[in-house]
Amino acid sequence: MERRSFLDWFLTTTIGALAASVLYPVVRFISPPEVPEASANQVEAGPVNDPELMERAFKILRFGAEPVILVRAGEGDFRAFTATCTHLDCIVEFRRQQGVIFCNCHSGVFDLTGRNVAGPPPRPLTPFRVHVVPPAGAGQPATLVVERA
Amino acid sequence: VARVRAAYEWLDERLSLTPAVDKLREKTVPSHRFSVYYYLGGVTLFFFLVQVVTGILLMLYYRPSAQEAFESVEFLMTTVPFGWLMRSVHSWSAHLTVFFAFLHLATVFFVRAYRRPRELTWITGVLLLFLILAFGFSGYLLPWNQLAFFATKVGTEIAGSVPVVGEWTVRFLRGGDRVTGGTLSRFYGWHVAILPALTTVLLLVHLLLVQLHGMSVPPGQVATARRRRPMKFFPHYALRDLFAWIAALGVLATLAALFPWELGDKADPFAPAFADIKPEWYFMFMFETLKWVPGGEVAGVAYEAFPIMFFGLAGLIVLLVPFLDRGAQDERQRRGVTVAGVAAVAFVVGMTALGYRSLVPLWALLGSVALLALLGWFLREPEPGDGHRGGAKPREIV
């Protein structure tokens, strides 16, 4: 090996190693670390006659860090789905007049089984199970518990 | 190579790079006894650029509020990959920026590089030093730990003893009467927006002026500089500069990896200040001076106000050195100026040493002088009599 080509090789390798040793920590640093999210398997959703639920016929629950929509489809008929639209992550709402779950961002429509029936959403909403727990004592209302299906 | 050539020509046609490249090709740096001082500005710039990069990266995780700041730094240091390193590099590089800015200032002062036509280079440089100190002071609070909290309380309170404007200044700095989360937001704003904007403008002017006037030859070295061949900026000086930067990176990486910066405990406004509260080392000489001033007041002005006003005046004098040193304008080196400089350095180093009850500041001073001498020898341009033309002497390969 000639002296010049050795020096060229040596210099390039050194500069490469230096650049790599600076860039590697930077790239690792800007990649966000995995943080375990608080997750839940079931949450209490309050009494069946919750004012918000009576008035708007739906409410959004916190399922850990994940929003879940609880819909009062009729007397004693409660349904729950993941509240994030499968299109682009917006939070959906229930439209009582049309009887559909609607996403205001891009007019996605889901029916009351969670099926995507109109608009851009590509997949149905994931359903959750809703249990009506009998009242603990006389004069108290029944309560709702939502559980991961 | 042909492609690079073509790319250059494409750019040149649009940006007319050739005049700038020609100027760079012709640019030379004078060779004399104190040539090594020319590297110090570059090293300061290097550490400052490290601050810009690591500072931006830290902003990805930092949350500027009293509730979350400490926790976000804790998260950064314990969970984010290399987060501890990033923070450690940022704080070590901050110290080194200040240190080299001081060293740069001192060397430029002693070789009278501020004389005509470089007065504005000096003034922008001194203003940049003040900005760097403001960066240090505002950045110190951001982790929202006990040390930062009390240092900021004390640091801002000091301004309060100045007559007339004191009270307003304290409220202005704190964003209220006390050091609170509001102060944190305010310091954050200064640290990441206002100071960087000011620094960018001043730094560009400073660097532009350096290019415009070239390097100053100290009055006592004119004959030597004329006798020796000046060093070509490209590639000889640029490569040495690069060497200095790589050495600086090496020192920084070593310090950051071996001595990572601690976080301490979260700030608690209702906990007593612990023993051994002190400011950053570069404020120590002022802090220590204040300690020696007894309580009391004369004509409604606290004794404490006098050293503060003295330091304010000293800052102003440093800023106006090019206009105060009249002799320098006709290439005379007045001894009085040197004596004043030595006295100032002695005062700063002495007070710092007293503040720490340690001789380390003195060793740091002697160490930097020795380091400069060593670097000066290592990076020197050989004399013309060394028996070869141009560039470094080819060495024997054993």
Interface residues (C-beta under 8 A of the other chain):
Chain A: R3 L18 V22 P25 V26 R28 F29 I30 S31 P32 P33 V35
Chain B: L57 L60 T79 V80 P81 F82 G83 L85 M86 I246 L249 I397
